Amino acid sequence: MYHRPPPARSARAAPGGTRVGSAPSVDVVVPIFNEEGNVPELLRRLRAACPAATLIFVDNASTDRTCEILAAEPEVRLIRHDRNLGYGQSLIDGVRAGTGEKVVMIDADLEYLPEDVPAIVVALDREGAVYGSRFLGPDEARMGWQRHTGNRVVTALFNLFFAQRITDVYTGIRGFRREALDVDTCRRPGFDFILELSAVTVRRGTRIAEVPAGYHPRRRGVSEMNHLREFVKFLFFVVYHRLTR
């Protein structure tokens, strides 16, 4: 189900002086599942950070008031899955629903900061793909040793296999110019979509750039990600994508 936004407003300066280009050039895609505690603050901060962007939320069959809150917002485009199709499929459907020249994906749990979206948008003026890196930002120590170590290992392997020099392949905030973004060849519907999309992007000849990103551990709600299981899957798929594509 879609809720079409009204005609876009003219661009305004975002907090900190970063300017986002006039809509409809930017789509912000947010996969979401049972985030009623975070949605109001997330919306407020996204609107303040990127007021001219089109906000596309893809709900993965939430059972709380998430959809009720979003459906009441006339400026939000809402896509609803009848069943949980996975994190990756939500991002794929959100990208397909938009038309913006630039696409920024951000998780809904407020662990990644909406205020970092404008820096990614600006960097996309010169880059095809831009990831927000927690290791370049001020909050690296907040990650916890499991996430920190697991991401370091997976990112190092990704760099080795795909000739990149990034620091945070596991990030939950990333942006693409639409012509560099190919979700139609992606097949992984879960969290491992992150790695598949990164591999597909590099194989298309696009270098992944990075900007610093803040990170605040989740304060409300419960994460559905099993980090140990996803780490093992990431290790497998980083080798798989190197050998099969």
C-alpha positions as CSV (number, residue, x, y, z in Angstrom):
1,M,0.0,0.0,0.0
2,Y,1.4,3.4,-0.9
3,H,0.8,6.8,0.6
4,R,1.9,9.3,-2.0
5,P,3.6,12.5,-0.7
6,P,2.5,15.9,-1.8
7,P,4.5,18.0,-4.2
8,A,8.0,18.4,-3.0
9,R,9.1,21.5,-1.1
10,S,12.1,23.6,-2.1
11,A,15.4,22.8,-0.6
12,R,16.5,24.2,2.7
13,A,19.7,24.1,4.7
14,A,19.9,21.1,7.0
15,P,21.3,21.4,10.5
16,G,25.0,22.2,10.4
17,G,24.7,24.1,7.2
18,T,24.8,21.1,4.8
19,R,22.4,21.7,1.9
20,V,20.3,18.9,0.3
21,G,19.4,19.3,-3.3
22,S,15.9,20.0,-4.4
23,A,13.4,17.1,-4.5
24,P,12.6,14.8,-6.1
25,S,16.3,14.1,-6.4
26,V,16.7,12.3,-3.1
27,D,14.8,9.2,-1.8
28,V,15.4,8.0,1.8
29,V,14.5,4.3,2.1
30,V,13.8,3.0,5.6
31,P,13.1,-0.8,6.2
32,I,11.0,-1.1,9.3
33,F,9.6,-3.8,11.6
34,N,7.9,-3.1,15.0
35,E,9.5,0.3,15.6
36,E,6.6,2.2,17.1
37,G,8.8,3.5,19.8
38,N,11.3,5.0,17.3
39,V,9.1,6.2,14.4
40,P,8.0,9.6,15.8
41,E,11.6,10.7,16.6
42,L,12.9,9.2,13.4
43,L,10.4,11.1,11.3
44,R,11.1,14.4,13.1
45,R,14.8,14.1,12.6
46,L,14.7,13.0,9.0
47,R,12.4,15.9,8.1
48,A,14.8,18.3,9.9
49,A,17.9,16.8,8.3
50,C,16.6,16.4,4.7
51,P,13.3,18.3,4.3
52,A,13.2,18.0,0.5
53,A,13.7,14.2,0.4
54,T,11.0,11.7,-0.3
55,L,10.7,9.4,2.7
56,I,9.9,5.8,1.7
57,F,9.2,3.3,4.5
58,V,8.8,-0.4,3.9
59,D,7.1,-2.2,6.7
60,N,7.9,-5.9,7.1
61,A,4.6,-7.0,8.6
62,S,4.8,-5.2,11.9
63,T,2.5,-6.3,14.6
64,D,2.6,-3.1,16.7
65,R,1.4,0.5,15.9
66,T,4.3,1.2,13.4
67,C,2.0,1.2,10.3
68,E,-0.7,3.2,12.1
69,I,1.7,5.9,12.9
70,L,3.2,6.0,9.4
71,A,-0.2,5.9,7.6
72,A,-1.2,9.0,9.5
73,E,1.7,11.0,7.9
74,P,0.7,12.4,4.5
75,E,4.2,13.1,3.4
76,V,5.4,9.5,3.9
77,R,5.2,6.8,1.3
78,L,4.4,3.6,3.0
79,I,4.8,0.1,1.5
80,R,3.4,-2.8,3.5
81,H,4.4,-6.4,3.3
82,D,1.7,-8.9,4.3
83,R,4.4,-11.1,5.8
84,N,8.0,-10.7,6.9
85,L,10.0,-10.9,3.6
86,G,13.3,-9.8,5.1
87,Y,15.5,-6.8,5.5
88,G,17.0,-7.0,2.0
89,Q,13.7,-7.4,0.3
90,S,12.4,-4.3,2.1
91,L,15.3,-2.3,0.7
92,I,14.8,-3.7,-2.8
93,D,11.1,-2.8,-2.8
94,G,11.8,0.7,-1.3
95,V,14.4,1.4,-4.0
96,R,12.0,0.2,-6.8
97,A,9.2,2.4,-5.4
98,G,11.3,5.6,-5.7
99,T,12.5,7.8,-8.6
100,G,15.1,10.0,-6.9
101,E,18.5,10.5,-8.6
102,K,20.1,9.7,-5.2
103,V,19.0,7.0,-2.8
104,V,20.0,6.8,0.9
105,M,19.2,3.8,3.0
106,I,19.0,4.1,6.8
107,D,17.9,1.7,9.5
108,A,14.9,2.6,11.6
109,D,16.2,2.0,15.1
110,L,18.0,5.3,15.4
111,E,21.4,3.6,15.9
112,Y,22.4,5.5,12.8
113,L,21.8,9.2,12.8
114,P,19.4,10.9,10.4
115,E,21.6,14.0,10.7
116,D,24.3,12.1,8.7
117,V,22.0,11.8,5.7
118,P,22.9,15.2,4.2
119,A,26.7,14.4,4.2
120,I,26.0,11.3,2.2
121,V,23.8,13.2,-0.2
122,V,26.5,15.8,-0.8
123,A,29.2,13.1,-1.3
124,L,27.0,11.5,-4.0
125,D,27.6,14.6,-6.1
126,R,31.0,13.1,-6.9
127,E,30.7,9.4,-5.9
128,G,28.5,6.6,-7.1
129,A,28.2,4.9,-3.7
130,V,28.9,6.4,-0.3
131,Y,28.8,4.5,3.0
132,G,28.6,6.0,6.5
133,S,31.4,4.6,8.5
134,R,31.2,4.2,12.3
135,F,35.0,3.6,12.3
136,L,35.6,7.1,10.9
137,G,33.0,8.7,13.2
138,P,33.2,9.7,16.9
139,D,31.3,6.8,18.3
140,E,33.4,3.7,17.4
141,A,33.8,2.7,21.0
142,R,30.0,2.4,21.4
143,M,29.8,-0.6,19.0
144,G,30.7,-3.3,21.5
145,W,33.4,-5.9,20.9
146,Q,31.3,-8.4,18.9
147,R,30.1,-5.9,16.3
148,H,33.5,-4.2,16.2
149,T,35.5,-7.3,15.7
150,G,33.0,-9.0,13.4
151,N,32.8,-6.0,11.1
152,R,36.6,-5.6,11.0
153,V,37.0,-9.2,9.9
154,V,34.3,-9.1,7.3
155,T,35.3,-5.7,5.9
156,A,38.9,-6.8,5.7
157,L,37.9,-9.8,3.6
158,F,35.6,-7.7,1.4
159,N,38.5,-5.3,0.8
160,L,40.9,-8.1,-0.1
161,F,38.5,-9.8,-2.5
162,F,37.0,-6.8,-4.1
163,A,40.0,-4.3,-4.1
164,Q,38.3,-1.7,-1.9
165,R,39.6,0.4,1.0
166,I,36.5,0.8,3.1
167,T,36.2,0.5,6.9
168,D,32.6,-0.4,7.5
169,V,30.9,-2.7,5.0
170,Y,28.3,-3.7,7.7
171,T,27.0,-0.1,8.1
172,G,23.3,0.6,8.3
173,I,23.4,3.9,6.5
174,R,24.5,4.1,2.9
175,G,23.8,6.0,-0.3
176,F,23.9,5.5,-4.1
177,R,23.4,7.4,-7.3
178,R,20.5,5.6,-8.9
179,E,22.4,4.8,-12.1
180,A,25.0,3.0,-9.9
181,L,22.4,1.1,-7.9
182,D,21.4,-2.4,-9.2
183,V,19.0,-4.2,-6.9
184,D,17.4,-6.2,-9.6
185,T,20.3,-8.7,-9.7
186,C,20.3,-9.1,-5.9
187,R,18.8,-12.3,-4.5
188,R,19.4,-12.2,-0.8
189,P,16.3,-11.1,1.1
190,G,17.9,-11.0,4.6
191,F,20.6,-9.0,6.3
192,D,23.2,-10.5,4.0
193,F,21.7,-8.3,1.2
194,I,24.1,-5.7,2.5
195,L,27.1,-7.7,1.4
196,E,25.5,-8.8,-1.9
197,L,24.6,-5.2,-2.8
198,S,28.2,-4.1,-2.0
199,A,29.6,-6.9,-4.2
200,V,27.2,-6.1,-7.1
201,T,28.1,-2.4,-6.8
202,V,31.8,-3.0,-7.0
203,R,31.5,-5.5,-9.9
204,R,29.6,-2.8,-11.9
205,G,32.7,-0.6,-11.6
206,T,31.6,1.7,-8.9
207,R,34.1,2.5,-6.1
208,I,32.6,2.7,-2.6
209,A,33.5,5.9,-0.8
210,E,32.9,6.7,2.9
211,V,32.0,9.6,5.2
212,P,32.1,9.5,9.0
213,A,28.9,8.4,10.7
214,G,27.7,8.6,14.3
215,Y,26.4,5.5,16.1
216,H,24.2,5.3,19.2
217,P,23.1,1.8,20.4
218,R,19.4,1.1,20.3
219,R,17.5,2.6,23.2
220,R,13.9,1.4,22.3
221,G,12.6,-1.8,20.9
222,V,14.3,-5.1,20.2
223,S,16.7,-5.9,17.3
224,E,15.7,-8.9,15.2
225,M,19.3,-9.4,14.1
226,N,21.3,-12.3,15.5
227,H,24.8,-10.8,15.2
228,L,26.7,-14.0,15.6
229,R,24.6,-15.9,13.0
230,E,24.8,-13.0,10.6
231,F,28.6,-12.7,11.1
232,V,29.0,-16.4,10.1
233,K,26.7,-15.8,7.1
234,F,28.7,-12.8,6.1
235,L,31.9,-14.7,6.2
236,F,30.4,-17.3,3.9
237,F,28.9,-14.9,1.5
238,V,31.9,-12.6,1.1
239,V,33.8,-15.7,-0.2
240,Y,30.7,-16.9,-2.2
241,H,30.3,-13.5,-4.0
242,R,34.0,-13.4,-4.8
243,L,34.0,-16.9,-6.4
244,T,30.7,-16.9,-8.2
245,R,30.2,-13.4,-9.7
